[in-house]
Amino acid sequence: MSDNEVSISRLDGVAAAASVQELADVLIDCVEGGASVSFMLPLARPAAVAFWTSVAQGVARGERILLVARLEGRIVGTVQLVTAQPENQPHRADVAKMLVCRSARRRGIGQRLLQAVDEAARAEGKTVLVLDTVTGGDAERLYARCGWLRVGVVPNYALMPDGALCATTYFHKQLGGAPA
Ligand SMILES: CC(C)(COP(=O)(O)OP(=O)(O)OC[C@H]1O[C@@H](n2cnc3c(N)ncnc32)[C@H](O)[C@@H]1OP(=O)(O)O)[C@@H](O)C(=O)NCCC(=O)NCCS
């Protein structure tokens, strides 16, 4: 299938609020697939919808940027840039909830979302990006491939959806050529 069928876009608060069901589908699919992204199994739809409703409110307040990937019109992937930071870190943002539906993986959507994150961050004047991801997961390779640098590993950081402890790896990315 061609890359042209995938489109990446930024949702404003209204569009985000209108998309909470589709975004919940993506989150539930990822958690059911074993992704450690804040939620435990079973993830009930009302909890997933409540999460995205809260995200949409944050987007409306200008605290975060929400990007989505659509495949043939349907949302199959998403990522957020949390731009609201303490006043001594105006140049920094966190990347959060990078999710691609299992059925849409391994076709470059994750990489395109990360490229869009970089562009959105630059447009906001953000030059230092930080994220953490489960150690040993698919996302670690993606971030390394997209120019993110490993900071280190925190053992026993979180739980997998089935309750097993997992480590997390912190990454950072310096935009704008600052030394790493
Ligand atoms: C991590 C995640 C977002 C990656 O999404 P994705 O869309 O599959 O990412 P990409 O397609 O860009 O890259 C994934 C792999 O597909 C490969 N790939 C990309 N395009 C391809 C193509 N056209 N044909 C074959 N393989 C391809 C990439 O090389 C990469 O290979 P690797 O895993 O061996 O390094 C996805 O696996 C996911 O949602 N995981 C669960 C949630 C999660 O853990 N999120 C991270 C939270 S921080």
PDBQT file of the ligand as one rigid body, heavy atoms in Angstrom, charges set to zero:
ROOT
HETATM    1  C1  LIG A 201       6.301   2.069  18.522  1.00  0.00    +0.000 C 
HETATM    2  C2  LIG A 201       5.250   2.247  17.456  1.00  0.00    +0.000 C 
HETATM    3  C3  LIG A 201       4.600   3.613  17.649  1.00  0.00    +0.000 C 
HETATM    4  C4  LIG A 201       5.906   2.189  16.075  1.00  0.00    +0.000 C 
HETATM    5  O1  LIG A 201       4.943   2.507  15.083  1.00  0.00    +0.000 OA
HETATM    6  P1  LIG A 201       5.127   2.052  13.554  1.00  0.00    +0.000 P 
HETATM    7  O2  LIG A 201       4.161   2.825  12.756  1.00  0.00    +0.000 OA
HETATM    8  O3  LIG A 201       5.101   0.594  13.442  1.00  0.00    +0.000 OA
HETATM    9  O4  LIG A 201       6.621   2.580  13.253  1.00  0.00    +0.000 OA
HETATM   10  P2  LIG A 201       7.418   2.496  11.872  1.00  0.00    +0.000 P 
HETATM   11  O5  LIG A 201       6.584   1.808  10.842  1.00  0.00    +0.000 OA
HETATM   12  O6  LIG A 201       7.926   3.848  11.559  1.00  0.00    +0.000 OA
HETATM   13  O7  LIG A 201       8.661   1.595  12.263  1.00  0.00    +0.000 OA
HETATM   14  C5  LIG A 201       8.454   0.291  12.802  1.00  0.00    +0.000 C 
HETATM   15  C6  LIG A 201       9.265  -0.752  12.028  1.00  0.00    +0.000 C 
HETATM   16  O8  LIG A 201       8.713  -0.925  10.718  1.00  0.00    +0.000 OA
HETATM   17  C7  LIG A 201       9.753  -0.815   9.763  1.00  0.00    +0.000 C 
HETATM   18  N1  LIG A 201       9.166  -0.285   8.539  1.00  0.00    +0.000 N 
HETATM   19  C8  LIG A 201       8.829   1.008   8.275  1.00  0.00    +0.000 A 
HETATM   20  N2  LIG A 201       8.295   1.104   7.042  1.00  0.00    +0.000 NA
HETATM   21  C9  LIG A 201       8.280  -0.149   6.531  1.00  0.00    +0.000 A 
HETATM   22  C10 LIG A 201       7.838  -0.693   5.310  1.00  0.00    +0.000 A 
HETATM   23  N3  LIG A 201       7.291   0.081   4.366  1.00  0.00    +0.000 N 
HETATM   24  N4  LIG A 201       7.960  -2.031   5.122  1.00  0.00    +0.000 NA
HETATM   25  C11 LIG A 201       8.506  -2.803   6.082  1.00  0.00    +0.000 A 
HETATM   26  N5  LIG A 201       8.936  -2.346   7.291  1.00  0.00    +0.000 NA
HETATM   27  C12 LIG A 201       8.823  -1.032   7.488  1.00  0.00    +0.000 A 
HETATM   28  C13 LIG A 201      10.763   0.099  10.419  1.00  0.00    +0.000 C 
HETATM   29  O9  LIG A 201      12.043  -0.058   9.855  1.00  0.00    +0.000 OA
HETATM   30  C14 LIG A 201      10.718  -0.391  11.849  1.00  0.00    +0.000 C 
HETATM   31  O10 LIG A 201      11.493  -1.571  11.959  1.00  0.00    +0.000 OA
HETATM   32  P3  LIG A 201      12.130  -2.067  13.384  1.00  0.00    +0.000 P 
HETATM   33  O11 LIG A 201      11.016  -2.190  14.373  1.00  0.00    +0.000 OA
HETATM   34  O12 LIG A 201      12.736  -3.368  13.044  1.00  0.00    +0.000 OA
HETATM   35  O13 LIG A 201      13.102  -1.030  13.789  1.00  0.00    +0.000 OA
HETATM   36  C15 LIG A 201       4.184   1.118  17.542  1.00  0.00    +0.000 C 
HETATM   37  O14 LIG A 201       4.845  -0.126  17.524  1.00  0.00    +0.000 OA
HETATM   38  C16 LIG A 201       3.311   1.203  18.756  1.00  0.00    +0.000 C 
HETATM   39  O15 LIG A 201       2.310   1.907  18.771  1.00  0.00    +0.000 OA
HETATM   40  N6  LIG A 201       3.653   0.454  19.832  1.00  0.00    +0.000 N 
HETATM   41  C17 LIG A 201       2.828   0.394  21.021  1.00  0.00    +0.000 C 
HETATM   42  C18 LIG A 201       2.764   1.704  21.749  1.00  0.00    +0.000 C 
HETATM   43  C19 LIG A 201       4.084   2.130  22.269  1.00  0.00    +0.000 C 
HETATM   44  O16 LIG A 201       4.830   1.360  22.841  1.00  0.00    +0.000 OA
HETATM   45  N7  LIG A 201       4.360   3.421  22.076  1.00  0.00    +0.000 N 
HETATM   46  C20 LIG A 201       5.530   4.067  22.554  1.00  0.00    +0.000 C 
HETATM   47  C21 LIG A 201       5.177   4.827  23.771  1.00  0.00    +0.000 C 
HETATM   48  S1  LIG A 201       6.524   5.902  24.239  1.00  0.00    +0.000 SA
ENDROOT
TORSDOF 0
